[in-house]
């Protein structure tokens, strides 16, 4: 059948997955709010600092948390009973 995660490892992986998705969605909400604020920028300085903050949020909250969510989702789908690839593994 293949490798299956223990209960403890599965719980830890689910916690990491959920936290990364929450951070990812939080970063997306912050980007939306900063984008709305950017539309009301009155000068180039406000625009520059808003875009700089959007870049920081992108690098810190969105880029890495999306990668962690993807990787933990793949691990959870392959090594648990949720098995997104279960049909491929059961062809034996």
Residue, then its C-alpha position, 0 to 999 in steps of 0.5 A: x500500500x505504501x507509506x502512511x503517516x502516524x497519527x502524531x505526524x499527520x496531526x502536525x502536518x495538518x496544523x502546519x497546513x492550516x496555519x500556512x493557508x491562514x497566513x496565505x489568506x491573511x497576506x492576500x487580504x492585506x494585499x487587497x487593503x494595500x491595493x485599495x489604499x494605493x488607489x487613493x495615493x496623493x503623491x509619489x511618496x505614498x505610492x512608493x511606500x505602499x508598493x514597497x509594503x506590498x512587495x514585503x507582504x508578497x515576499x513574507x506572507x504570500x510566497x513562502x506560505x503558499x509553497x508550504x501549503x502546496x507541499x503539505x497538501x501534496x504530502x497529506x494527499x499522498x501519505x494519508x487516506x485522503x489520497x488524491x493519487x490513491x487511484x494511481x497507487x492502487x493499480x497494482 
